[in-house]
Amino acid sequence: MIYKYTSIDLFSGPGGLCTGLKWAGIKPLIAIEWSYWTVQTYAASHNADIFELDKYLDNTLENKESFFLPNNKTLLIYGDINKVTNDLIMKILKKRFNVTSVDIVTGGAPCESFSMAGSRKEDDERNSLYKNILRIARITNSKLFLFENVKGLFSKKYNGIVGEMYKKVCDDFQSKIPNMTNYRLVTSDKTTVLLKASDYGVPQSRERLFLLGINQKFPNVTFCYPKKTHGTSNKKTVVTVNMAISDLPNLQPGEENNHYSFNINEITNLVQKKYFSYIRGKNSQIPSHIAYDPSILTCHKAPGHTLKMRKRITLIRPGENMKTSYQRLVNEGNEELALQYFPKKIYAARNRRLLPHETSFTVTSHCLDEMLHPFQDRGLTPREVARLQSFPDWYQFRGPFVKFHSDPDQDLYEQIGDAIPPLLAYALGKEIVKTLKQIYLENNL
């Protein structure tokens, strides 16, 4: 595919945002990510060259000047974004890509300190990582920027005031510095910037906020947030859990099956058929460097469970979680059974069995502990989680199957759970391209 527009992809993760924007026609020239295995996933899926930042900075990177030779491949900087200098960004753009600017700078800064599930400390150093989006947008004179984060940012405290952190983020993005590139937000209205993934064909009720900034050199340029395409008030119904994963082979806990034999021509539901056109590669632009065999599945391995855990799972009904299932058993007079198979500390967010004919609840980095298959008595496989995130089956996930959640090496579940759903990114990308076309047309660029 020929890409007309370019980006810099900050906090890139495994490439969910990148994938959707590429479907819309926007190619990342530079990406930045700090987690080793997440970098490997992004590089394998998007044919990116990996640039090891720390080795470059301490002068131990082999053939370091080769990265600055003319090359069309995305350069993925593996390292801490705070160590990525403005000079380095400009050197890469000028020498490798022969440009001095990009069309859009994007980034979903780490959300742990903003998330409702996190500690939400006001002095968390991650609170200010978003400023790198504005920094790099300014030095590249990008036409647009896109900031993504969790809904919890709306209520995050700053200076002890609930919600003040969101206001500060918006104010920072619109701050004025003389003789520098400045931006205006299209809107900061909470109902407008908050998008639900299921409204755009993702089988998941995930909500994320997106702030889009436009370079003030283009005062008359507009941007429209994407209109909902799925749901009760739209022509298309939502994509359900069953639509997304029912074609995958059945598994017992600990089993793996990499053979795909389902005949997708048997699908009669038009919404599901459209979803599968992306999932199975028909409309998702399989990269030329990936030798995709549709008869082979990757990452379809079920987590192993202890005998006690297996029994507990059998007791949890669709739509229930650990807490509601436990309470039901107690109410039914089966308290002894509940005490035998449930832990002493009961978490409502754990062991939540999906409802097959509804969208999934939000996939998170803790999805291994949180999500149960709607019919089979086990947790989800990484491929099933990827399906709920709308990652196509050709996507090349790399890394360990399971790690302790605090491990710096992100396992498959954490990588997938942290990502932006590609189909949601695609919906945004199509509107971003409309705005970029307007900029190019009205300014003879």
C-alpha positions as CSV (number, residue, x, y, z in Angstrom):
1,M,0.0,0.0,0.0
2,I,1.1,3.5,-0.8
3,Y,0.7,5.8,2.2
4,K,0.1,9.5,1.6
5,Y,0.4,10.7,5.2
6,T,2.9,10.2,7.9
7,S,3.1,10.0,11.7
8,I,5.3,9.6,14.7
9,D,3.9,6.9,17.0
10,L,4.7,7.6,20.7
11,F,4.1,5.1,23.5
12,S,3.4,2.8,20.6
13,G,2.6,-0.4,22.5
14,P,2.2,-3.5,20.3
15,G,0.8,-1.3,17.5
16,G,-2.9,-1.2,17.8
17,L,-3.2,2.5,17.0
18,C,-0.6,2.2,14.3
19,T,-2.5,-0.7,12.6
20,G,-5.8,1.3,12.4
21,L,-4.1,4.4,11.2
22,K,-2.2,2.4,8.5
23,W,-5.5,1.0,7.3
24,A,-6.6,4.6,6.9
25,G,-3.5,5.5,5.0
26,I,-1.1,6.9,7.6
27,K,2.3,5.4,8.0
28,P,4.5,5.9,11.1
29,L,8.1,7.0,10.2
30,I,9.2,6.8,13.9
31,A,7.8,4.8,16.8
32,I,8.9,4.8,20.4
33,E,8.3,2.1,23.0
34,W,10.1,1.0,26.2
35,S,9.0,-2.6,26.7
36,Y,11.3,-5.2,25.1
37,W,8.7,-7.8,24.0
38,T,6.2,-5.2,23.0
39,V,8.9,-3.8,20.7
40,Q,9.4,-7.2,19.2
41,T,5.7,-7.5,18.5
42,Y,5.5,-4.1,16.8
43,A,8.7,-4.7,14.7
44,A,7.5,-8.2,13.6
45,S,4.0,-7.0,12.7
46,H,5.0,-3.7,11.0
47,N,8.4,-4.6,9.5
48,A,10.2,-1.9,11.6
49,D,13.9,-1.6,12.3
50,I,14.7,-1.6,16.0
51,F,16.9,1.2,17.2
52,E,18.3,0.5,20.7
53,L,18.4,3.9,22.4
54,D,20.6,3.1,25.4
55,K,23.2,1.5,23.3
56,Y,23.2,4.5,20.9
57,L,23.5,6.9,23.9
58,D,26.5,5.0,25.4
59,N,28.1,4.5,22.0
60,T,27.9,0.7,21.9
61,L,25.3,0.4,19.1
62,E,26.8,-1.5,16.2
63,N,26.6,0.2,12.8
64,K,24.7,3.0,14.4
65,E,25.0,5.3,11.4
66,S,23.3,2.8,9.2
67,F,20.0,3.7,10.9
68,F,20.4,7.2,9.4
69,L,20.8,6.1,5.8
70,P,17.8,6.6,3.5
71,N,15.2,3.9,4.2
72,N,11.4,3.6,4.0
73,K,11.0,1.2,6.9
74,T,9.6,2.5,10.2
75,L,12.3,3.1,12.8
76,L,11.2,1.8,16.2
77,I,13.2,3.4,19.0
78,Y,13.4,1.0,21.9
79,G,13.9,3.0,25.0
80,D,12.7,5.7,27.4
81,I,10.9,8.5,25.6
82,N,12.4,11.0,28.1
83,K,15.8,10.2,26.7
84,V,14.8,10.7,23.1
85,T,16.1,14.2,22.3
86,N,14.6,16.6,19.8
87,D,17.9,16.5,17.9
88,L,17.7,12.7,17.5
89,I,14.1,12.9,16.2
90,M,15.1,15.5,13.6
91,K,18.2,13.7,12.6
92,I,16.2,10.5,11.9
93,L,13.6,12.5,9.9
94,K,16.1,14.4,7.8
95,K,18.6,11.7,7.1
96,R,16.5,8.5,7.0
97,F,13.3,9.9,5.5
98,N,14.4,13.2,3.9
99,V,11.7,15.2,5.6
100,T,11.5,17.7,8.5
101,S,7.9,17.2,9.5
102,V,5.1,14.7,9.8
103,D,1.4,15.0,9.4
104,I,0.4,13.8,12.9
105,V,2.1,12.8,16.2
106,T,0.1,10.3,18.2
107,G,0.4,8.8,21.7
108,G,-1.4,7.0,24.4
109,A,0.8,7.8,27.4
110,P,0.8,5.1,30.1
111,C,-2.5,5.3,31.9
112,E,-1.8,3.5,35.2
113,S,-1.8,6.7,37.2
114,F,-5.0,7.9,35.6
115,S,-6.9,4.5,35.7
116,M,-9.6,4.0,38.2
117,A,-8.0,0.7,39.0
118,G,-4.6,2.3,39.8
119,S,-3.3,4.2,42.8
120,R,-4.0,7.5,41.1
121,K,-1.2,9.3,43.0
122,E,-0.9,13.0,42.2
123,D,2.9,12.9,42.3
124,D,3.3,9.9,40.0
125,E,6.0,10.8,37.5
126,R,4.0,9.2,34.7
127,N,1.4,12.0,35.0
128,S,3.6,14.2,32.8
129,L,4.6,11.8,30.1
130,Y,1.9,13.1,27.8
131,K,3.9,16.3,27.5
132,N,6.3,14.4,25.1
133,I,3.5,14.3,22.6
134,L,3.3,18.1,22.5
135,R,7.2,18.4,22.6
136,I,7.6,16.2,19.5
137,A,4.6,17.7,17.7
138,R,6.2,21.1,18.2
139,I,9.7,20.3,17.0
140,T,8.4,18.5,14.0
141,N,5.8,21.2,13.2
142,S,3.2,18.5,12.8
143,K,-0.1,19.4,11.4
144,L,-2.1,17.4,14.0
145,F,-1.6,15.5,17.2
146,L,-3.7,12.8,18.8
147,F,-3.7,12.0,22.5
148,E,-5.4,8.8,23.9
149,N,-6.1,7.8,27.5
150,V,-8.5,6.2,29.9
151,K,-11.8,7.6,31.1
152,G,-10.3,7.9,34.6
153,L,-8.4,10.9,33.5
154,F,-11.6,12.9,33.8
155,S,-11.7,12.4,37.6
156,K,-8.0,12.4,38.3
157,K,-7.0,14.9,41.0
158,Y,-4.5,17.7,40.5
159,N,-3.7,20.1,43.4
160,G,-6.2,18.1,45.4
161,I,-9.1,19.0,43.1
162,V,-11.0,16.2,41.4
163,G,-11.0,16.5,37.6
164,E,-8.3,19.2,37.6
165,M,-5.8,16.9,35.9
166,Y,-7.9,16.6,32.8
167,K,-8.2,20.4,32.7
168,K,-4.4,20.7,33.1
169,V,-3.8,18.3,30.2
170,C,-6.1,20.3,28.0
171,D,-4.5,23.6,29.0
172,D,-1.0,22.2,28.4
173,F,-1.9,21.1,24.9
174,Q,-3.2,24.5,24.1
175,S,-0.4,26.5,25.8
176,K,1.1,29.3,23.8
177,I,4.9,29.7,23.4
178,P,6.2,32.5,21.2
179,N,8.0,31.5,18.0
180,M,7.0,27.9,18.4
181,T,4.3,25.7,16.9
182,N,1.1,25.9,18.9
183,Y,-2.1,23.9,18.8
184,R,-5.8,24.3,19.5
185,L,-7.9,21.4,20.6
186,V,-10.9,20.5,18.4
187,T,-12.9,20.2,21.7
188,S,-12.4,19.1,25.3
189,D,-16.1,18.2,25.8
190,K,-16.1,15.0,27.7
191,T,-19.0,13.4,25.9
192,T,-17.5,14.2,22.5
193,V,-13.9,13.0,23.1
194,L,-14.9,9.8,24.9
195,L,-15.4,7.0,22.3
196,K,-16.8,3.5,23.0
197,A,-15.1,0.8,20.9
198,S,-18.3,-1.2,20.4
199,D,-19.8,1.7,18.6
200,Y,-17.2,1.2,15.8
201,G,-17.4,-2.6,15.3
202,V,-15.1,-3.8,18.1
203,P,-16.6,-6.6,20.2
204,Q,-15.8,-4.8,23.4
205,S,-17.4,-2.0,25.5
206,R,-14.1,-0.2,26.0
207,E,-14.2,3.6,26.5
208,R,-11.2,5.8,25.8
209,L,-10.8,9.5,25.4
210,F,-9.1,11.0,22.4
211,L,-8.0,14.7,22.2
212,L,-7.1,16.0,18.8
213,G,-5.0,19.1,18.3
214,I,-4.7,21.2,15.1
215,N,-1.7,23.3,14.3
216,Q,-2.7,27.0,14.7
217,K,-1.3,27.7,11.2
218,F,-4.6,26.2,10.0
219,P,-7.3,28.2,11.7
220,N,-10.1,27.2,9.4
221,V,-9.5,23.5,9.4
222,T,-12.1,21.3,11.0
223,F,-12.2,17.7,12.4
224,C,-15.2,15.6,13.2
225,Y,-15.1,12.8,15.6
226,P,-16.3,9.6,14.0
227,K,-20.0,8.9,13.9
228,K,-21.1,5.7,15.5
229,T,-21.6,2.8,13.1
230,H,-22.8,0.0,15.4
231,G,-25.4,-0.2,18.1
232,T,-29.2,0.0,18.7
233,S,-29.5,3.4,17.0
234,N,-27.4,2.5,14.0
235,K,-27.9,0.2,11.0
236,K,-25.4,-2.4,12.2
237,T,-25.8,-4.3,15.4
238,V,-22.8,-4.6,17.8
239,V,-20.2,-7.3,17.3
240,T,-20.8,-9.8,20.1
241,V,-18.3,-12.1,21.9
242,N,-19.8,-15.1,20.2
243,M,-19.4,-13.4,16.7
244,A,-15.8,-12.7,17.5
245,I,-14.5,-16.0,18.9
246,S,-16.9,-18.9,18.3
247,D,-15.1,-20.0,15.2
248,L,-11.9,-20.8,17.1
249,P,-11.1,-24.4,18.1
250,N,-12.4,-25.6,21.5
251,L,-9.7,-26.1,24.2
252,Q,-9.2,-27.6,27.6
253,P,-7.1,-25.7,30.2
254,G,-3.5,-25.8,29.1
255,E,-4.2,-27.0,25.6
256,E,-3.1,-25.4,22.4
257,N,-4.5,-25.8,18.8
258,N,-2.8,-23.9,15.9
259,H,-5.0,-25.4,13.2
260,Y,-7.8,-23.3,11.7
261,S,-10.5,-25.2,9.8
262,F,-13.6,-23.1,10.1
263,N,-15.4,-22.3,6.8
264,I,-16.0,-18.6,7.1
265,N,-18.3,-18.8,4.0
266,E,-20.9,-20.4,6.4
267,I,-21.3,-17.0,8.1
268,T,-24.6,-15.5,7.2
269,N,-24.7,-12.5,9.7
270,L,-23.6,-9.5,7.7
271,V,-22.1,-7.7,10.8
272,Q,-20.0,-10.8,11.7
273,K,-19.0,-11.2,8.0
274,K,-17.7,-7.6,7.9
275,Y,-15.8,-8.2,11.2
276,F,-14.2,-11.3,9.8
277,S,-13.1,-9.5,6.7
278,Y,-10.7,-7.7,8.9
279,I,-9.9,-10.5,11.3
280,R,-9.1,-13.0,8.6
281,G,-7.1,-10.6,6.5
282,K,-9.4,-9.9,3.6
283,N,-9.7,-6.2,4.3
284,S,-6.9,-5.6,6.7
285,Q,-4.0,-5.2,4.3
286,I,-1.7,-8.1,5.3
287,P,1.8,-6.7,5.2
288,S,3.9,-8.1,2.4
289,H,6.7,-9.2,4.8
290,I,4.3,-11.6,6.6
291,A,3.7,-15.1,5.2
292,Y,0.2,-15.5,6.4
293,D,-1.3,-19.0,6.2
294,P,-5.0,-18.8,7.0
295,S,-5.0,-22.5,8.0
296,I,-2.6,-21.7,10.9
297,L,-3.5,-20.0,14.1
298,T,-1.0,-18.4,16.5
299,C,-1.3,-17.7,20.2
300,H,-4.4,-20.0,20.6
301,K,-3.2,-21.6,23.8
302,A,-5.4,-21.8,26.9
303,P,-4.1,-21.0,30.4
304,G,-3.6,-23.9,32.7
305,H,-5.6,-23.9,35.9
306,T,-5.3,-25.8,39.2
307,L,-8.0,-28.4,40.0
308,K,-9.5,-26.0,42.5
309,M,-9.6,-23.2,40.0
310,R,-11.2,-25.5,37.4
311,K,-14.0,-26.4,39.8
312,R,-14.5,-22.7,40.7
313,I,-14.9,-21.8,37.0
314,T,-17.6,-24.5,36.5
315,L,-19.6,-22.8,39.2
316,I,-19.5,-19.3,37.5
317,R,-22.3,-18.6,35.1
318,P,-22.2,-16.3,32.1
319,G,-22.4,-12.7,33.2
320,E,-21.2,-13.6,36.8
321,N,-17.9,-12.8,38.4
322,M,-16.1,-14.3,41.4
323,K,-18.1,-12.1,43.8
324,T,-21.6,-12.5,42.4
325,S,-21.1,-16.2,41.8
326,Y,-20.0,-16.7,45.4
327,Q,-22.9,-14.7,46.7
328,R,-25.4,-16.7,44.6
329,L,-24.0,-20.0,45.9
330,V,-24.4,-18.7,49.5
331,N,-27.9,-17.5,48.8
332,E,-28.8,-20.9,47.4
333,G,-27.6,-22.7,50.5
334,N,-24.3,-23.9,49.0
335,E,-22.0,-21.8,51.3
336,E,-19.8,-24.9,52.0
337,L,-19.2,-25.3,48.3
338,A,-18.4,-21.7,47.9
339,L,-16.0,-21.7,50.8
340,Q,-14.3,-24.8,49.4
341,Y,-13.5,-23.4,45.9
342,F,-13.4,-19.7,46.3
343,P,-10.6,-17.7,47.9
344,K,-11.0,-15.9,51.2
345,K,-10.7,-12.5,49.5
346,I,-13.3,-12.1,46.8
347,Y,-12.7,-9.7,43.9
348,A,-15.6,-8.6,41.7
349,A,-13.2,-7.9,38.8
350,R,-11.8,-11.5,38.8
351,N,-13.1,-14.6,37.0
352,R,-15.8,-12.7,35.0
353,R,-17.5,-15.1,32.6
354,L,-18.4,-13.3,29.3
355,L,-21.9,-13.2,28.0
356,P,-21.8,-14.7,24.5
357,H,-24.5,-12.5,22.9
358,E,-23.2,-9.2,24.2
359,T,-20.0,-7.2,23.7
360,S,-17.1,-8.0,26.1
361,F,-16.4,-5.7,29.0
362,T,-13.1,-3.8,28.8
363,V,-10.1,-5.9,28.0
364,T,-7.2,-4.8,30.3
365,S,-3.6,-5.8,31.0
366,H,-5.1,-8.0,33.8
367,C,-7.3,-9.9,31.3
368,L,-5.8,-13.3,32.1
369,D,-7.2,-13.1,35.6
370,E,-10.4,-11.2,34.7
371,M,-11.9,-13.0,31.8
372,L,-13.5,-16.4,31.4
373,H,-14.7,-18.0,28.2
374,P,-18.5,-17.8,27.8
375,F,-18.9,-21.6,27.3
376,Q,-15.7,-23.4,27.9
377,D,-14.5,-23.7,31.5
378,R,-11.2,-21.8,31.2
379,G,-9.6,-18.4,30.8
380,L,-9.2,-16.9,27.4
381,T,-6.3,-17.6,25.0
382,P,-4.2,-14.6,23.8
383,R,-5.7,-15.0,20.4
384,E,-9.3,-14.8,21.8
385,V,-8.3,-11.6,23.7
386,A,-6.8,-10.3,20.5
387,R,-10.1,-11.0,18.7
388,L,-11.9,-9.0,21.3
389,Q,-9.5,-6.1,20.7
390,S,-10.0,-6.5,16.9
391,F,-6.4,-7.5,16.1
392,P,-6.3,-9.5,12.9
393,D,-5.2,-13.1,12.9
394,W,-2.1,-12.3,10.9
395,Y,-0.8,-10.1,13.7
396,Q,2.6,-11.3,15.0
397,F,2.6,-11.3,18.8
398,R,6.0,-12.0,20.4
399,G,7.0,-12.7,24.0
400,P,6.3,-15.0,26.9
401,F,2.8,-16.6,27.2
402,V,2.5,-15.6,30.9
403,K,4.6,-13.5,33.3
404,F,3.9,-12.1,36.7
405,H,2.1,-8.8,36.2
406,S,4.8,-6.7,37.8
407,D,7.5,-8.2,35.5
408,P,9.0,-5.5,33.2
409,D,8.8,-8.0,30.3
410,Q,5.2,-7.8,29.1
411,D,3.6,-11.1,28.4
412,L,1.1,-11.7,25.5
413,Y,-1.9,-10.9,27.7
414,E,-0.6,-7.6,29.0
415,Q,0.6,-6.5,25.6
416,I,-2.8,-7.1,24.0
417,G,-4.8,-5.8,26.9
418,D,-2.9,-2.5,26.9
419,A,-3.4,-1.8,23.2
420,I,-5.8,0.5,21.4
421,P,-8.3,-1.6,19.3
422,P,-7.3,-1.3,15.7
423,L,-10.8,-0.9,14.4
424,L,-11.4,2.0,16.8
425,A,-8.2,3.5,15.6
426,Y,-9.3,3.0,12.0
427,A,-12.5,4.9,12.6
428,L,-10.5,7.8,14.0
429,G,-7.9,7.5,11.2
430,K,-10.5,7.9,8.4
431,E,-11.6,11.2,10.0
432,I,-8.0,12.3,10.5
433,V,-7.3,11.7,6.8
434,K,-10.3,13.9,5.9
435,T,-8.8,16.7,8.0
436,L,-5.3,16.2,6.4
437,K,-6.8,16.3,2.9
438,Q,-8.5,19.6,3.9
439,I,-5.1,21.0,5.1
440,Y,-3.3,19.9,2.0
441,L,-6.0,21.3,-0.4
442,E,-6.6,24.6,1.3
443,N,-2.8,25.4,1.7
444,N,-1.6,24.0,-1.6
445,L,0.8,21.6,0.1
